[in-house]
Amino acid sequence: LNPDIIQFSREQSLLAKIGINKDKPIISLPGRITRWKGQDLLIDAIKKINDQSFYCLIVGSWAGHEDYYQELINKIKDFNLENKVY
Protein backbone atom coordinates (compact mmCIF):
# COMPACT_ATOMS: atom_id res chain seq x y z
CA LEU A 1 0.00 0.00 0.00
CA ASN A 2 1.38 3.37 -0.98
CA PRO A 3 1.44 5.63 2.10
CA ASP A 4 1.39 8.72 -0.13
CA ILE A 5 -2.21 8.04 -1.22
CA ILE A 6 -3.65 7.52 2.26
CA GLN A 7 -5.34 10.62 3.60
CA PHE A 8 -3.88 11.67 6.93
CA SER A 9 -7.33 12.26 8.44
CA ARG A 10 -8.48 8.76 7.44
CA GLU A 11 -5.38 7.23 8.96
CA GLN A 12 -5.79 9.20 12.19
CA SER A 13 -9.47 8.27 12.38
CA LEU A 14 -8.71 4.57 12.04
CA LEU A 15 -5.91 4.66 14.60
CA ALA A 16 -8.10 6.57 17.05
CA LYS A 17 -10.91 4.07 16.58
CA ILE A 18 -8.52 1.22 17.38
CA GLY A 19 -7.07 3.17 20.30
CA ILE A 20 -3.43 3.48 19.29
CA ASN A 21 -1.15 6.41 18.54
CA LYS A 22 1.23 6.57 15.62
CA ASP A 23 4.11 6.94 18.06
CA LYS A 24 5.50 3.50 17.13
CA PRO A 25 5.97 1.56 13.90
CA ILE A 26 2.96 -0.49 12.77
CA ILE A 27 3.23 -4.01 11.38
CA SER A 28 0.17 -4.87 9.32
CA LEU A 29 -1.17 -8.12 7.89
CA PRO A 30 -4.14 -7.26 5.69
CA GLY A 31 -6.30 -9.96 4.15
CA ARG A 32 -9.22 -12.22 4.85
CA ILE A 33 -8.91 -13.97 8.22
CA THR A 34 -8.26 -17.57 7.21
CA ARG A 35 -5.93 -20.20 8.59
CA TRP A 36 -3.82 -20.41 5.43
CA LYS A 37 -3.01 -16.66 5.51
CA GLY A 38 -0.87 -17.19 8.64
CA GLN A 39 -2.31 -14.75 11.16
CA ASP A 40 -1.66 -17.30 13.92
CA LEU A 41 2.00 -17.55 12.88
CA LEU A 42 2.33 -13.78 13.01
CA ILE A 43 0.97 -13.76 16.57
CA ASP A 44 3.47 -16.50 17.52
CA ALA A 45 6.30 -14.40 16.03
CA ILE A 46 5.15 -11.21 17.77
CA LYS A 47 5.21 -13.05 21.12
CA LYS A 48 8.90 -13.88 20.59
CA ILE A 49 9.92 -10.28 19.95
CA ASN A 50 11.07 -8.63 23.17
CA ASP A 51 11.09 -5.13 21.71
CA GLN A 52 7.85 -3.43 22.68
CA SER A 53 8.19 -0.46 20.36
CA PHE A 54 5.63 -1.39 17.67
CA TYR A 55 2.00 -2.26 17.09
CA CYS A 56 0.60 -5.09 14.97
CA LEU A 57 -2.65 -4.76 13.01
CA ILE A 58 -4.38 -7.83 11.58
CA VAL A 59 -7.01 -6.46 9.23
CA GLY A 60 -9.65 -8.35 7.28
CA SER A 61 -13.02 -10.03 7.22
CA TRP A 62 -13.53 -13.21 9.23
CA ALA A 63 -16.95 -13.99 7.74
CA GLY A 64 -17.24 -17.74 7.50
CA HIS A 65 -14.17 -18.18 9.71
CA GLU A 66 -15.58 -17.16 13.09
CA ASP A 67 -14.01 -20.12 14.93
CA TYR A 68 -10.54 -19.27 13.64
CA TYR A 69 -11.08 -15.59 14.46
CA GLN A 70 -11.94 -16.57 18.04
CA GLU A 71 -8.80 -18.75 18.19
CA LEU A 72 -6.74 -15.69 17.24
CA ILE A 73 -8.45 -13.55 19.89
CA ASN A 74 -7.81 -16.24 22.51
CA LYS A 75 -4.15 -16.57 21.48
CA ILE A 76 -3.66 -12.80 21.74
CA LYS A 77 -5.15 -12.89 25.26
CA ASP A 78 -3.17 -15.99 26.29
CA PHE A 79 0.07 -14.31 25.16
CA ASN A 80 -0.87 -11.00 26.89
CA LEU A 81 -0.59 -9.13 23.59
CA GLU A 82 -3.85 -7.16 23.85
CA ASN A 83 -1.92 -3.86 23.90
CA LYS A 84 0.23 -4.82 20.92
CA VAL A 85 -1.88 -6.88 18.48
CA TYR A 86 -5.14 -5.46 17.16
Backbone as a printed PyTorch tensor [residue, N CA C, xyz], in Angstrom:
tensor([[[  0.8470,  -1.1750,   0.0000],
         [  0.0000,   0.0000,   0.0000],
         [  0.8920,   1.2370,   0.0000]],

        [[  0.5930,   2.1580,  -0.8550],
         [  1.3820,   3.3730,  -0.9820],
         [  0.9430,   4.3840,   0.0850]],

        [[  1.8210,   4.6980,   1.0400],
         [  1.4370,   5.6320,   2.1020],
         [  1.1480,   7.0390,   1.5940]],

        [[  1.6240,   7.3840,   0.4060],
         [  1.3900,   8.7220,  -0.1350],
         [ -0.0560,   8.9400,  -0.5610]],

        [[ -0.8210,   7.8670,  -0.7820],
         [ -2.2050,   8.0370,  -1.2250],
         [ -3.2190,   7.9050,  -0.0890]],

        [[ -2.7430,   7.6270,   1.1120],
         [ -3.6480,   7.5190,   2.2630],
         [ -3.8290,   8.9010,   2.8750]],

        [[ -5.0710,   9.3130,   3.0010],
         [ -5.3450,  10.6190,   3.5970],
         [ -5.0050,  10.5760,   5.0780]],

        [[ -4.3080,  11.5990,   5.5370],
         [ -3.8810,  11.6670,   6.9280],
         [ -5.0740,  11.5830,   7.8700]],

        [[ -6.1630,  12.2770,   7.5610],
         [ -7.3330,  12.2640,   8.4370],
         [ -7.9440,  10.8690,   8.5310]],

        [[ -7.9480,  10.1210,   7.4260],
         [ -8.4830,   8.7600,   7.4410],
         [ -7.6070,   7.8560,   8.3020]],

        [[ -6.3100,   8.0130,   8.1570],
         [ -5.3770,   7.2310,   8.9620],
         [ -5.5610,   7.5350,  10.4450]],

        [[ -5.6220,   8.8120,  10.7890],
         [ -5.7910,   9.2010,  12.1910],
         [ -7.1160,   8.7020,  12.7540]],

        [[ -8.1630,   8.7450,  11.9480],
         [ -9.4670,   8.2740,  12.3780],
         [ -9.4350,   6.7810,  12.6970]],

        [[ -8.8140,   6.0030,  11.8160],
         [ -8.7140,   4.5660,  12.0390],
         [ -7.8980,   4.2610,  13.2890]],

        [[ -6.7520,   4.8980,  13.4400],
         [ -5.9070,   4.6550,  14.6040],
         [ -6.6130,   5.0500,  15.8980]],

        [[ -7.3510,   6.1510,  15.8640],
         [ -8.1040,   6.5740,  17.0510],
         [ -9.1990,   5.5680,  17.3850]],

        [[ -9.8520,   5.0550,  16.3670],
         [-10.9150,   4.0660,  16.5810],
         [-10.3560,   2.8030,  17.2350]],

        [[ -9.1670,   2.4010,  16.8140],
         [ -8.5210,   1.2210,  17.3820],
         [ -7.9750,   1.5220,  18.7730]],

        [[ -7.5890,   2.7670,  18.9980],
         [ -7.0750,   3.1670,  20.2970],
         [ -5.5610,   3.1710,  20.3890]],

        [[ -4.8860,   3.4080,  19.2550],
         [ -3.4250,   3.4790,  19.2890],
         [ -2.9670,   4.7980,  18.6810]],

        [[ -1.7770,   5.2160,  19.0840],
         [ -1.1530,   6.4060,  18.5370],
         [ -0.1340,   5.9780,  17.4920]],

        [[  0.2130,   6.8940,  16.6250],
         [  1.2340,   6.5750,  15.6240],
         [  2.6180,   6.9440,  16.1600]],

        [[  2.8360,   6.6350,  17.4260],
         [  4.1100,   6.9350,  18.0570],
         [  5.1110,   5.7930,  17.9070]],

        [[  4.6540,   4.6630,  17.3370],
         [  5.5030,   3.4980,  17.1330],
         [  5.2580,   2.9620,  15.7230]],

        [[  6.2100,   2.2040,  15.1980],
         [  5.9660,   1.5650,  13.8970],
         [  4.7750,   0.6180,  13.9770]],

        [[  4.1220,   0.4010,  12.8400],
         [  2.9620,  -0.4850,  12.7700],
         [  3.2510,  -1.5990,  11.7710]],

        [[  3.1460,  -2.8320,  12.2390],
         [  3.2350,  -4.0100,  11.3800],
         [  1.8020,  -4.3660,  11.0200]],

        [[  1.5310,  -4.5750,   9.7420],
         [  0.1690,  -4.8700,   9.3180],
         [  0.1210,  -6.1270,   8.4780]],

        [[ -0.9080,  -6.9500,   8.7200],
         [ -1.1730,  -8.1220,   7.8940],
         [ -2.6090,  -8.0090,   7.3960]],

        [[ -2.7900,  -7.3780,   6.2400],
         [ -4.1420,  -7.2610,   5.6870],
         [ -4.5210,  -8.5070,   4.8980]],

        [[ -5.7960,  -8.8170,   4.9080],
         [ -6.3040,  -9.9580,   4.1470],
         [ -7.3720, -10.6860,   4.9280]],

        [[ -8.1540, -11.4520,   4.2180],
         [ -9.2240, -12.2180,   4.8510],
         [ -8.6390, -13.0830,   5.9610]],

        [[ -9.3580, -13.1900,   7.0770],
         [ -8.9050, -13.9670,   8.2220],
         [ -9.1890, -15.4480,   7.9340]],

        [[ -8.1640, -16.1430,   7.4810],
         [ -8.2560, -17.5710,   7.2070],
         [ -6.9690, -18.2270,   7.6700]],

        [[ -7.0700, -19.4750,   8.0280],
         [ -5.9270, -20.2010,   8.5860],
         [ -4.7200, -20.1910,   7.6450]],

        [[ -4.9340, -20.3020,   6.3590],
         [ -3.8180, -20.4090,   5.4270],
         [ -3.1100, -19.0810,   5.1920]],

        [[ -3.6790, -17.9570,   5.6670],
         [ -3.0060, -16.6600,   5.5100],
         [ -1.9280, -16.4370,   6.5730]],

        [[ -1.9670, -17.2180,   7.6720],
         [ -0.8750, -17.1880,   8.6360],
         [ -0.9790, -16.1790,   9.7690]],

        [[ -2.1760, -15.6990,  10.0580],
         [ -2.3080, -14.7460,  11.1620],
         [ -1.8390, -15.3580,  12.4810]],

        [[ -2.1020, -16.6480,  12.6830],
         [ -1.6650, -17.3000,  13.9230],
         [ -0.1390, -17.3520,  14.0120]],

        [[  0.5350, -17.5440,  12.8860],
         [  2.0030, -17.5540,  12.8800],
         [  2.5660, -16.1710,  13.1940]],

        [[  1.8900, -15.1320,  12.7000],
         [  2.3260, -13.7750,  13.0130],
         [  2.2250, -13.5150,  14.5120]],

        [[  1.1350, -13.9510,  15.1250],
         [  0.9720, -13.7610,  16.5720],
         [  2.0610, -14.5160,  17.3260]],

        [[  2.3780, -15.7470,  16.8920],
         [  3.4750, -16.5010,  17.5160],
         [  4.7920, -15.7380,  17.4060]],

        [[  5.0570, -15.1550,  16.2390],
         [  6.2950, -14.4040,  16.0330],
         [  6.3400, -13.1480,  16.8900]],

        [[  5.2130, -12.4360,  16.9660],
         [  5.1460, -11.2080,  17.7710],
         [  5.4580, -11.5260,  19.2340]],

        [[  4.9600, -12.6520,  19.7270],
         [  5.2140, -13.0490,  21.1200],
         [  6.7080, -13.2040,  21.3970]],

        [[  7.4680, -13.6260,  20.3950],
         [  8.8970, -13.8810,  20.5880],
         [  9.7530, -12.6230,  20.5050]],

        [[  9.1630, -11.5260,  20.0720],
         [  9.9160, -10.2820,  19.9510],
         [  9.8660,  -9.5460,  21.2890]],

        [[ 11.0180,  -9.2970,  21.8740],
         [ 11.0730,  -8.6320,  23.1720],
         [ 10.8920,  -7.1240,  23.0590]],

        [[ 11.2240,  -6.5690,  21.9190],
         [ 11.0910,  -5.1310,  21.7080],
         [  9.6120,  -4.7540,  21.7310]],

        [[  9.2490,  -3.8250,  22.5470],
         [  7.8470,  -3.4340,  22.6840],
         [  7.5190,  -2.1600,  21.9250]],

        [[  8.3740,  -1.7610,  20.9910],
         [  8.1880,  -0.4610,  20.3580],
         [  7.5070,  -0.5570,  18.9860]],

        [[  6.4200,  -1.3240,  18.9060],
         [  5.6320,  -1.3910,  17.6690],
         [  4.2290,  -1.8890,  17.9830]],

        [[  3.3480,  -1.7070,  17.0310],
         [  1.9980,  -2.2590,  17.0890],
         [  1.8450,  -3.2390,  15.9300]],

        [[  0.8940,  -4.1500,  16.0480],
         [  0.5980,  -5.0880,  14.9740],
         [ -0.9050,  -5.0350,  14.6870]],

        [[ -1.2520,  -4.7910,  13.4320],
         [ -2.6520,  -4.7570,  13.0140],
         [ -2.9250,  -5.9380,  12.0850]],

        [[ -3.8940,  -6.7530,  12.4490],
         [ -4.3760,  -7.8290,  11.5820],
         [ -5.7370,  -7.3670,  11.0910]],

        [[ -5.8280,  -7.1260,   9.7920],
         [ -7.0070,  -6.4650,   9.2290],
         [ -7.6410,  -7.3420,   8.1680]],

        [[ -8.9460,  -7.6030,   8.3070],
         [ -9.6530,  -8.3510,   7.2790],
         [-10.9490,  -8.9370,   7.7930]],

        [[-11.7290,  -9.4190,   6.8810],
         [-13.0160, -10.0320,   7.2160],
         [-12.8130, -11.4560,   7.7190]],

        [[-13.5700, -11.8370,   8.7240],
         [-13.5280, -13.2070,   9.2250],
         [-14.8460, -13.9400,   8.9430]],

        [[-15.6710, -13.3630,   8.0920],
         [-16.9500, -13.9900,   7.7380],
         [-16.7180, -15.4130,   7.2380]],

        [[-17.3980, -16.3390,   7.8540],
         [-17.2360, -17.7440,   7.4990],
         [-16.0880, -18.4240,   8.2250]],

        [[-15.3270, -17.6420,   8.9780],
         [-14.1700, -18.1820,   9.7080],
         [-14.2090, -17.7210,  11.1610]],

        [[-15.4010, -17.6820,  11.7350],
         [-15.5790, -17.1610,  13.0860],
         [-14.8030, -17.9580,  14.1280]],

        [[-14.7460, -19.2940,  13.9600],
         [-14.0150, -20.1180,  14.9330],
         [-12.5200, -19.7810,  14.9210]],

        [[-11.9590, -19.6230,  13.7480],
         [-10.5450, -19.2710,  13.6390],
         [-10.2950, -17.8750,  14.2070]],

        [[-11.1860, -16.9410,  13.9080],
         [-11.0760, -15.5890,  14.4640],
         [-11.0360, -15.6550,  15.9950]],

        [[-11.9170, -16.4560,  16.5840],
         [-11.9430, -16.5740,  18.0430],
         [-10.6580, -17.2110,  18.5640]],

        [[-10.0940, -18.1710,  17.8160],
         [ -8.8020, -18.7530,  18.1940],
         [ -7.7210, -17.6730,  18.2480]],

        [[ -7.7240, -16.7750,  17.2620],
         [ -6.7420, -15.6930,  17.2390],
         [ -6.9230, -14.7710,  18.4370]],

        [[ -8.1670, -14.4090,  18.7220],
         [ -8.4510, -13.5520,  19.8880],
         [ -7.9540, -14.2260,  21.1640]],

        [[ -8.2430, -15.5080,  21.3160],
         [ -7.8110, -16.2430,  22.5130],
         [ -6.2850, -16.3100,  22.6020]],

        [[ -5.6100, -16.5060,  21.4760],
         [ -4.1500, -16.5680,  21.4750],
         [ -3.5620, -15.2150,  21.8810]],

        [[ -4.1280, -14.1400,  21.3770],
         [ -3.6640, -12.8000,  21.7390],
         [ -3.8080, -12.5940,  23.2450]],

        [[ -4.9360, -13.0110,  23.8060],
         [ -5.1520, -12.8920,  25.2560],
         [ -4.2000, -13.7950,  26.0310]],

        [[ -4.0570, -15.0450,  25.5960],
         [ -3.1690, -15.9920,  26.2890],
         [ -1.7230, -15.5000,  26.3200]],

        [[ -1.2880, -14.8260,  25.2540],
         [  0.0700, -14.3140,  25.1630],
         [  0.2120, -12.9110,  25.7580]],

        [[ -0.8720, -12.3630,  26.3190],
         [ -0.8730, -11.0040,  26.8860],
         [ -0.4240,  -9.9560,  25.8690]],

        [[ -0.9570, -10.0520,  24.6550],
         [ -0.5900,  -9.1290,  23.5930],
         [ -1.7220,  -8.1630,  23.2470]],

        [[ -2.6930,  -8.0130,  24.1440],
         [ -3.8510,  -7.1550,  23.8480],
         [ -3.4680,  -5.7020,  23.5780]],

        [[ -2.3510,  -5.2430,  24.1130],
         [ -1.9220,  -3.8590,  23.8950],
         [ -0.9340,  -3.7330,  22.7350]],

        [[ -0.7080,  -4.8220,  22.0240],
         [  0.2290,  -4.8160,  20.9190],
         [ -0.4130,  -5.2820,  19.6220]],

        [[ -1.2610,  -6.2990,  19.6710],
         [ -1.8780,  -6.8770,  18.4760],
         [ -3.3430,  -6.4960,  18.4410]],

        [[ -3.7600,  -5.9060,  17.3290],
         [ -5.1380,  -5.4580,  17.1640],
         [ -5.7100,  -6.0700,  15.8980]]])
